[in-house]
Each structure stands twice: as C-alpha cells, then as structure tokens.
C-alpha cells in the first residue's frame, strides 16, 4: 500500500519483572524516556548515550539496544533537518 503511513505504537510489558529480573527498572525507564525524547527530536548522539546508560543498568534490555542501533544508523545516514521522529521500515 502506497501513500501516507501512520505511526504504530509499540509497547513492552514490564509488570512481570522483579527486582532480580530488572534491577533499577524505575530509573532505567526514566532514562529511556529521556532517550526517546532526544531520539524523536533528532538528537541522536545524546539519545544513544542515554540508551547506553539504560544498558549499563540492564544489559538485557533489547529495546534500548534497538534504539542504540537506530541512532548509530541515523548518525551515519540520517538527515536531522527532515527527521519527523518516525522510524520507517522499508522491508519485511
């Protein structure tokens, strides 16, 4: 389907975590939120730094790792002037 695309929200369930499975979860979520604000604003270096900080708190946080990879890609190939904060998949 061609034409205008609508953003799709992605959510992660966190309720099943314990202090053992995700230590410092509240702190990590606050840092991740700040990282997302930077990412969406096109401040990819700062966002990547924050996502990496989350990974120091929880090395198993796959979501933060994905955003580190996206920031790396956008730093190398992105255009902050035309960035609208949305990551678009171009293949299945």
Chimera marker file (.cmm) of the C-alpha trace (Angstrom):
<marker_set name="trace">
<marker id="1" x="0.000" y="0.000" z="0.000" r="1" g="1" b="0" radius="0.5"/>
<marker id="2" x="1.447" y="3.330" z="-1.032" r="1" g="1" b="0" radius="0.5"/>
<marker id="3" x="0.646" y="6.739" z="0.308" r="1" g="1" b="0" radius="0.5"/>
<marker id="4" x="0.645" y="8.272" z="3.747" r="1" g="1" b="0" radius="0.5"/>
<marker id="5" x="1.755" y="5.997" z="6.560" r="1" g="1" b="0" radius="0.5"/>
<marker id="6" x="0.521" y="6.226" z="10.096" r="1" g="1" b="0" radius="0.5"/>
<marker id="7" x="2.853" y="5.630" z="13.054" r="1" g="1" b="0" radius="0.5"/>
<marker id="8" x="2.339" y="2.445" z="15.016" r="1" g="1" b="0" radius="0.5"/>
<marker id="9" x="2.922" y="2.438" z="18.757" r="1" g="1" b="0" radius="0.5"/>
<marker id="10" x="4.905" y="-0.416" z="20.246" r="1" g="1" b="0" radius="0.5"/>
<marker id="11" x="4.561" y="-1.340" z="23.893" r="1" g="1" b="0" radius="0.5"/>
<marker id="12" x="6.635" y="-3.512" z="26.181" r="1" g="1" b="0" radius="0.5"/>
<marker id="13" x="5.096" y="-5.374" z="29.099" r="1" g="1" b="0" radius="0.5"/>
<marker id="14" x="7.059" y="-4.725" z="32.262" r="1" g="1" b="0" radius="0.5"/>
<marker id="15" x="4.694" y="-5.863" z="35.003" r="1" g="1" b="0" radius="0.5"/>
<marker id="16" x="6.158" y="-9.359" z="35.238" r="1" g="1" b="0" radius="0.5"/>
<marker id="17" x="9.614" y="-8.057" z="36.209" r="1" g="1" b="0" radius="0.5"/>
<marker id="18" x="11.006" y="-8.344" z="39.700" r="1" g="1" b="0" radius="0.5"/>
<marker id="19" x="13.946" y="-6.539" z="41.279" r="1" g="1" b="0" radius="0.5"/>
<marker id="20" x="16.021" y="-9.562" z="40.302" r="1" g="1" b="0" radius="0.5"/>
<marker id="21" x="14.942" y="-9.721" z="36.651" r="1" g="1" b="0" radius="0.5"/>
<marker id="22" x="15.149" y="-5.947" z="36.035" r="1" g="1" b="0" radius="0.5"/>
<marker id="23" x="17.019" y="-4.127" z="38.781" r="1" g="1" b="0" radius="0.5"/>
<marker id="24" x="16.697" y="-0.329" z="38.769" r="1" g="1" b="0" radius="0.5"/>
<marker id="25" x="13.684" y="-0.546" z="36.445" r="1" g="1" b="0" radius="0.5"/>
<marker id="26" x="12.173" y="2.798" z="37.518" r="1" g="1" b="0" radius="0.5"/>
<marker id="27" x="15.484" y="4.613" z="36.986" r="1" g="1" b="0" radius="0.5"/>
<marker id="28" x="16.026" y="2.857" z="33.645" r="1" g="1" b="0" radius="0.5"/>
<marker id="29" x="12.521" y="3.796" z="32.432" r="1" g="1" b="0" radius="0.5"/>
<marker id="30" x="13.128" y="7.472" z="33.212" r="1" g="1" b="0" radius="0.5"/>
<marker id="31" x="16.425" y="7.441" z="31.325" r="1" g="1" b="0" radius="0.5"/>
<marker id="32" x="14.827" y="5.556" z="28.423" r="1" g="1" b="0" radius="0.5"/>
<marker id="33" x="12.031" y="8.160" z="28.252" r="1" g="1" b="0" radius="0.5"/>
<marker id="34" x="14.650" y="10.937" z="28.068" r="1" g="1" b="0" radius="0.5"/>
<marker id="35" x="16.465" y="8.971" z="25.356" r="1" g="1" b="0" radius="0.5"/>
<marker id="36" x="13.238" y="8.713" z="23.352" r="1" g="1" b="0" radius="0.5"/>
<marker id="37" x="12.703" y="12.465" z="23.586" r="1" g="1" b="0" radius="0.5"/>
<marker id="38" x="16.206" y="13.044" z="22.205" r="1" g="1" b="0" radius="0.5"/>
<marker id="39" x="15.731" y="10.399" z="19.512" r="1" g="1" b="0" radius="0.5"/>
<marker id="40" x="12.454" y="11.897" z="18.331" r="1" g="1" b="0" radius="0.5"/>
<marker id="41" x="13.972" y="15.393" z="18.333" r="1" g="1" b="0" radius="0.5"/>
<marker id="42" x="16.833" y="14.238" z="16.092" r="1" g="1" b="0" radius="0.5"/>
<marker id="43" x="19.412" y="14.486" z="18.900" r="1" g="1" b="0" radius="0.5"/>
<marker id="44" x="20.725" y="11.014" z="18.135" r="1" g="1" b="0" radius="0.5"/>
<marker id="45" x="24.134" y="11.275" z="19.830" r="1" g="1" b="0" radius="0.5"/>
<marker id="46" x="22.529" y="12.315" z="23.114" r="1" g="1" b="0" radius="0.5"/>
<marker id="47" x="19.767" y="9.729" z="22.729" r="1" g="1" b="0" radius="0.5"/>
<marker id="48" x="22.298" y="6.974" z="22.063" r="1" g="1" b="0" radius="0.5"/>
<marker id="49" x="24.223" y="7.981" z="25.189" r="1" g="1" b="0" radius="0.5"/>
<marker id="50" x="21.036" y="7.671" z="27.261" r="1" g="1" b="0" radius="0.5"/>
<marker id="51" x="20.053" y="4.309" z="25.745" r="1" g="1" b="0" radius="0.5"/>
<marker id="52" x="23.555" y="3.033" z="26.512" r="1" g="1" b="0" radius="0.5"/>
<marker id="53" x="23.132" y="4.231" z="30.090" r="1" g="1" b="0" radius="0.5"/>
<marker id="54" x="19.981" y="2.111" z="30.333" r="1" g="1" b="0" radius="0.5"/>
<marker id="55" x="22.025" y="-0.846" z="29.074" r="1" g="1" b="0" radius="0.5"/>
<marker id="56" x="24.500" y="-0.345" z="31.931" r="1" g="1" b="0" radius="0.5"/>
<marker id="57" x="21.552" y="-0.708" z="34.321" r="1" g="1" b="0" radius="0.5"/>
<marker id="58" x="20.073" y="-3.667" z="32.450" r="1" g="1" b="0" radius="0.5"/>
<marker id="59" x="22.316" y="-5.225" z="29.778" r="1" g="1" b="0" radius="0.5"/>
<marker id="60" x="19.411" y="-7.461" z="28.663" r="1" g="1" b="0" radius="0.5"/>
<marker id="61" x="17.171" y="-4.533" z="27.649" r="1" g="1" b="0" radius="0.5"/>
<marker id="62" x="16.599" y="-5.342" z="23.984" r="1" g="1" b="0" radius="0.5"/>
<marker id="63" x="14.540" y="-2.203" z="23.377" r="1" g="1" b="0" radius="0.5"/>
<marker id="64" x="17.421" y="0.077" z="24.368" r="1" g="1" b="0" radius="0.5"/>
<marker id="65" x="19.781" y="-1.950" z="22.182" r="1" g="1" b="0" radius="0.5"/>
<marker id="66" x="17.456" y="-1.481" z="19.198" r="1" g="1" b="0" radius="0.5"/>
<marker id="67" x="17.456" y="2.281" z="19.739" r="1" g="1" b="0" radius="0.5"/>
<marker id="68" x="21.257" y="2.366" z="20.062" r="1" g="1" b="0" radius="0.5"/>
<marker id="69" x="21.420" y="0.629" z="16.660" r="1" g="1" b="0" radius="0.5"/>
<marker id="70" x="18.894" y="3.034" z="15.171" r="1" g="1" b="0" radius="0.5"/>
<marker id="71" x="20.808" y="6.041" z="16.493" r="1" g="1" b="0" radius="0.5"/>
<marker id="72" x="24.040" y="4.675" z="15.030" r="1" g="1" b="0" radius="0.5"/>
<marker id="73" x="22.324" y="4.291" z="11.654" r="1" g="1" b="0" radius="0.5"/>
<marker id="74" x="20.768" y="7.756" z="11.799" r="1" g="1" b="0" radius="0.5"/>
<marker id="75" x="24.046" y="9.391" z="12.840" r="1" g="1" b="0" radius="0.5"/>
<marker id="76" x="25.717" y="7.795" z="9.820" r="1" g="1" b="0" radius="0.5"/>
<marker id="77" x="22.929" y="8.267" z="7.262" r="1" g="1" b="0" radius="0.5"/>
<marker id="78" x="20.167" y="10.430" z="8.713" r="1" g="1" b="0" radius="0.5"/>
<marker id="79" x="19.038" y="13.941" z="7.940" r="1" g="1" b="0" radius="0.5"/>
<marker id="80" x="18.083" y="15.752" z="11.149" r="1" g="1" b="0" radius="0.5"/>
<marker id="81" x="16.575" y="18.615" z="9.145" r="1" g="1" b="0" radius="0.5"/>
<marker id="82" x="13.935" y="16.317" z="7.617" r="1" g="1" b="0" radius="0.5"/>
<marker id="83" x="13.547" y="13.946" z="10.589" r="1" g="1" b="0" radius="0.5"/>
<marker id="84" x="9.980" y="13.581" z="11.833" r="1" g="1" b="0" radius="0.5"/>
<marker id="85" x="10.792" y="11.200" z="14.708" r="1" g="1" b="0" radius="0.5"/>
<marker id="86" x="9.393" y="8.126" z="12.990" r="1" g="1" b="0" radius="0.5"/>
<marker id="87" x="11.457" y="5.064" z="12.064" r="1" g="1" b="0" radius="0.5"/>
<marker id="88" x="10.102" y="3.612" z="8.845" r="1" g="1" b="0" radius="0.5"/>
<marker id="89" x="10.620" y="0.000" z="7.904" r="1" g="1" b="0" radius="0.5"/>
<marker id="90" x="11.332" y="-0.428" z="4.217" r="1" g="1" b="0" radius="0.5"/>
<marker id="91" x="11.256" y="-4.223" z="4.008" r="1" g="1" b="0" radius="0.5"/>
<marker id="92" x="9.619" y="-7.189" z="5.690" r="1" g="1" b="0" radius="0.5"/>
<link id1="1" id2="2" r="1" g="1" b="0" radius="0.2"/>
<link id1="2" id2="3" r="1" g="1" b="0" radius="0.2"/>
<link id1="3" id2="4" r="1" g="1" b="0" radius="0.2"/>
<link id1="4" id2="5" r="1" g="1" b="0" radius="0.2"/>
<link id1="5" id2="6" r="1" g="1" b="0" radius="0.2"/>
<link id1="6" id2="7" r="1" g="1" b="0" radius="0.2"/>
<link id1="7" id2="8" r="1" g="1" b="0" radius="0.2"/>
<link id1="8" id2="9" r="1" g="1" b="0" radius="0.2"/>
<link id1="9" id2="10" r="1" g="1" b="0" radius="0.2"/>
<link id1="10" id2="11" r="1" g="1" b="0" radius="0.2"/>
<link id1="11" id2="12" r="1" g="1" b="0" radius="0.2"/>
<link id1="12" id2="13" r="1" g="1" b="0" radius="0.2"/>
<link id1="13" id2="14" r="1" g="1" b="0" radius="0.2"/>
<link id1="14" id2="15" r="1" g="1" b="0" radius="0.2"/>
<link id1="15" id2="16" r="1" g="1" b="0" radius="0.2"/>
<link id1="16" id2="17" r="1" g="1" b="0" radius="0.2"/>
<link id1="17" id2="18" r="1" g="1" b="0" radius="0.2"/>
<link id1="18" id2="19" r="1" g="1" b="0" radius="0.2"/>
<link id1="19" id2="20" r="1" g="1" b="0" radius="0.2"/>
<link id1="20" id2="21" r="1" g="1" b="0" radius="0.2"/>
<link id1="21" id2="22" r="1" g="1" b="0" radius="0.2"/>
<link id1="22" id2="23" r="1" g="1" b="0" radius="0.2"/>
<link id1="23" id2="24" r="1" g="1" b="0" radius="0.2"/>
<link id1="24" id2="25" r="1" g="1" b="0" radius="0.2"/>
<link id1="25" id2="26" r="1" g="1" b="0" radius="0.2"/>
<link id1="26" id2="27" r="1" g="1" b="0" radius="0.2"/>
<link id1="27" id2="28" r="1" g="1" b="0" radius="0.2"/>
<link id1="28" id2="29" r="1" g="1" b="0" radius="0.2"/>
<link id1="29" id2="30" r="1" g="1" b="0" radius="0.2"/>
<link id1="30" id2="31" r="1" g="1" b="0" radius="0.2"/>
<link id1="31" id2="32" r="1" g="1" b="0" radius="0.2"/>
<link id1="32" id2="33" r="1" g="1" b="0" radius="0.2"/>
<link id1="33" id2="34" r="1" g="1" b="0" radius="0.2"/>
<link id1="34" id2="35" r="1" g="1" b="0" radius="0.2"/>
<link id1="35" id2="36" r="1" g="1" b="0" radius="0.2"/>
<link id1="36" id2="37" r="1" g="1" b="0" radius="0.2"/>
<link id1="37" id2="38" r="1" g="1" b="0" radius="0.2"/>
<link id1="38" id2="39" r="1" g="1" b="0" radius="0.2"/>
<link id1="39" id2="40" r="1" g="1" b="0" radius="0.2"/>
<link id1="40" id2="41" r="1" g="1" b="0" radius="0.2"/>
<link id1="41" id2="42" r="1" g="1" b="0" radius="0.2"/>
<link id1="42" id2="43" r="1" g="1" b="0" radius="0.2"/>
<link id1="43" id2="44" r="1" g="1" b="0" radius="0.2"/>
<link id1="44" id2="45" r="1" g="1" b="0" radius="0.2"/>
<link id1="45" id2="46" r="1" g="1" b="0" radius="0.2"/>
<link id1="46" id2="47" r="1" g="1" b="0" radius="0.2"/>
<link id1="47" id2="48" r="1" g="1" b="0" radius="0.2"/>
<link id1="48" id2="49" r="1" g="1" b="0" radius="0.2"/>
<link id1="49" id2="50" r="1" g="1" b="0" radius="0.2"/>
<link id1="50" id2="51" r="1" g="1" b="0" radius="0.2"/>
<link id1="51" id2="52" r="1" g="1" b="0" radius="0.2"/>
<link id1="52" id2="53" r="1" g="1" b="0" radius="0.2"/>
<link id1="53" id2="54" r="1" g="1" b="0" radius="0.2"/>
<link id1="54" id2="55" r="1" g="1" b="0" radius="0.2"/>
<link id1="55" id2="56" r="1" g="1" b="0" radius="0.2"/>
<link id1="56" id2="57" r="1" g="1" b="0" radius="0.2"/>
<link id1="57" id2="58" r="1" g="1" b="0" radius="0.2"/>
<link id1="58" id2="59" r="1" g="1" b="0" radius="0.2"/>
<link id1="59" id2="60" r="1" g="1" b="0" radius="0.2"/>
<link id1="60" id2="61" r="1" g="1" b="0" radius="0.2"/>
<link id1="61" id2="62" r="1" g="1" b="0" radius="0.2"/>
<link id1="62" id2="63" r="1" g="1" b="0" radius="0.2"/>
<link id1="63" id2="64" r="1" g="1" b="0" radius="0.2"/>
<link id1="64" id2="65" r="1" g="1" b="0" radius="0.2"/>
<link id1="65" id2="66" r="1" g="1" b="0" radius="0.2"/>
<link id1="66" id2="67" r="1" g="1" b="0" radius="0.2"/>
<link id1="67" id2="68" r="1" g="1" b="0" radius="0.2"/>
<link id1="68" id2="69" r="1" g="1" b="0" radius="0.2"/>
<link id1="69" id2="70" r="1" g="1" b="0" radius="0.2"/>
<link id1="70" id2="71" r="1" g="1" b="0" radius="0.2"/>
<link id1="71" id2="72" r="1" g="1" b="0" radius="0.2"/>
<link id1="72" id2="73" r="1" g="1" b="0" radius="0.2"/>
<link id1="73" id2="74" r="1" g="1" b="0" radius="0.2"/>
<link id1="74" id2="75" r="1" g="1" b="0" radius="0.2"/>
<link id1="75" id2="76" r="1" g="1" b="0" radius="0.2"/>
<link id1="76" id2="77" r="1" g="1" b="0" radius="0.2"/>
<link id1="77" id2="78" r="1" g="1" b="0" radius="0.2"/>
<link id1="78" id2="79" r="1" g="1" b="0" radius="0.2"/>
<link id1="79" id2="80" r="1" g="1" b="0" radius="0.2"/>
<link id1="80" id2="81" r="1" g="1" b="0" radius="0.2"/>
<link id1="81" id2="82" r="1" g="1" b="0" radius="0.2"/>
<link id1="82" id2="83" r="1" g="1" b="0" radius="0.2"/>
<link id1="83" id2="84" r="1" g="1" b="0" radius="0.2"/>
<link id1="84" id2="85" r="1" g="1" b="0" radius="0.2"/>
<link id1="85" id2="86" r="1" g="1" b="0" radius="0.2"/>
<link id1="86" id2="87" r="1" g="1" b="0" radius="0.2"/>
<link id1="87" id2="88" r="1" g="1" b="0" radius="0.2"/>
<link id1="88" id2="89" r="1" g="1" b="0" radius="0.2"/>
<link id1="89" id2="90" r="1" g="1" b="0" radius="0.2"/>
<link id1="90" id2="91" r="1" g="1" b="0" radius="0.2"/>
<link id1="91" id2="92" r="1" g="1" b="0" radius="0.2"/>
</marker_set>
